[in-house]
Amino acid sequence: MAERPGRGESNGAVASGLADDDPRLGLIYQEAVRGLTHQQSVVENMNTRAGSLIFATAFANSLLGGAALSDGLGLWDWIAVALLFGIGGLIVFMLWPYHQYAFRFDPEELLDQYVDGDRPATMSAMRRALALRIKPDMASNWRIIQRLRVALQIALFFLLLDILAWLFAIAAV
């Protein structure tokens, strides 16, 4: 940005400072944003898997449960029903929208901090500060994602046990 004659020296310093753009910081910021985008896709993938788990659970329980319950309730039937409720609880945990993910910044805060202040920040300074802010957000997101992953794994294990319990009930073991 060229400095126009007649401007004050402080405006020239800001104008020349705004031209500062370190491509290395751009790359680092881009990678940090890519990490957040990856996390967001993992969360969406987990939600899709939870939906598939709902379908698989409903299908297996309607198919096997109907056959098993035709001769009354036995121990294996009760175990299968308990596992069904366990799977349902885990699915609710995975899909309930209470998780506090951090995938984006507050635009008003960014404007106040980097643009509208007494001295606007350079692109390099903004990218550096935002890249550093992304790190704790990613760590917080990963803690939530790991809990969801464990819940999904437990629910899948419960589904396997549920199917086995229905099969044992059908076989009258």
N, C-alpha and C positions, 0 to 999 in steps of 0.2 A: 504494500500500500504506500503510495508516494505521499510525502508530506507537502502540503500546500504552503506557500509563503504566507506569512502574516499570522499563522497559528502560534499559539503559545507553546513554550517548550514542553510543558507537561503533556499536552495533547500529542505532541510528536513522540514523546517517550512511550505513551500508550499505543500509538499507531505502530511504531516500530516493534514494540513488544508483542502486539497481536500478530505480527507476521511470523513470529517464532513458531515453528512446527517441526518437531523432531520425529522423523519417520519411525524411529525405533519405538517411541512411546505409542505411536499409532498402531504398530503391530502388537504391542503388549496389550493395549486396550482392546483391540479387535479379538485377540485370543481370550481375554477375560470375558468379553461379551459372548463369544462362542461357547465358553464353558457354561454360562448361564442358560444359553439357548439349548444346549445339550441337556442340562438338568430339567428344563421345562419339557422337553420331548420325552425324557424318562418318566416324568410324572404323568404325562398324557398316555404313555405306553402302559403304565401301571393301572390307570383307570380303564383302559381298554381290556387289559387282562382280567381285571375284576369283573367287568361286564361279561367276558367269556366264561369266567368262573360261575357267575350267576346262571348262565345258560346250561353249562355242563352239570351243575348241581341240580337244577330243576329237571333236566332230562333224565339223569341217573335216578333221582328219587322218584319221579313219576313212573318210570319204567319198572324199576326194581321194587320200589315201595308198594306199588299196587299188587304185585305178585306175592310179596312177602306178607302183606297184611290180610290176604284172603283167608288165612287160617287162624286169625286172631293175633293178639299181641304177646310176644315172647321177649326174652332177655335181649336177643340180637336186634329185635325191632326197636326196643327202647334205646339201645346204644346208638342205632342208626339215626333215630330222631334227635337224640342229644347231639350227635355229631352235626346233623343238619342245622341245629340252632347255633352251634359253635361256628360253623361256616358262615351262617348268616350274620352273626355278630362281627366276625372278622371282615366281611365284605362291607358292612356298615362303617366299620372303623376306617377302611381304606377309602371309601367314597365320601365320607362326611366332610363337608367343606370348611372345617375349622382350622386347617393347617395354615400356618403363617409363612407362606413362601415369599421370597424376595427376588422377583425376576425383573423389576424395573425401578427406576428412580422417580421421585416426586418432582414433576416439572417446575412447580413453584419454588421448591427449595433450590433446584439447580439454577433457576434464573436469579434468585436472591444471592446465591453464593458466588456465581461465576460471571454473570452478565450485568446485573443492575447495581452492583456494589460501587464503591468509590473508585476502585481500580479493576476493570474487567480482567479476567484471567486469560492467558494465552491458551491456544488449543493444546499445546504440550502439557501445560499445568493442569488443565481440565482432564485430559486423558490419564495423566499420572494419578491424580486424586481419585478419579472414578475407578480406575483399575484397582487401586488400593481399597476402595470401598466395596468392590465386588467380592473380594476374598472372604470377609466374614459372612457375607450373604450366601456364598456358595457353601461354606462350612455349615451354616444353619440349615440350608436346604438339604444337604446330604444327610444330616441327622434325621430329618423327617422322612426322606426317601428310604433310608435304611430301615426305619421302623415299618414303613409300608411294605418294603420288600420281605421282611421277616413275617409280617402278617400274611402276605400272599403265600409264602412258602408253607406256613402252618396251615392255612386254609386248603391248599392243594393236598397236603398230607392228610388232613381231616377228610377231604373228599375221597381219597383212596381208602381210608379206613371206613368211611360211610358205605362205599360200594361193597367192600368186603363184608361189613356187617349185614347189609341187605342180602348178599349172596349166602352167608351163613344162615340167615333167617329163612331163606327160600329152601335151602338144603336141609333145614331142621337139624342143624348140628347142635 
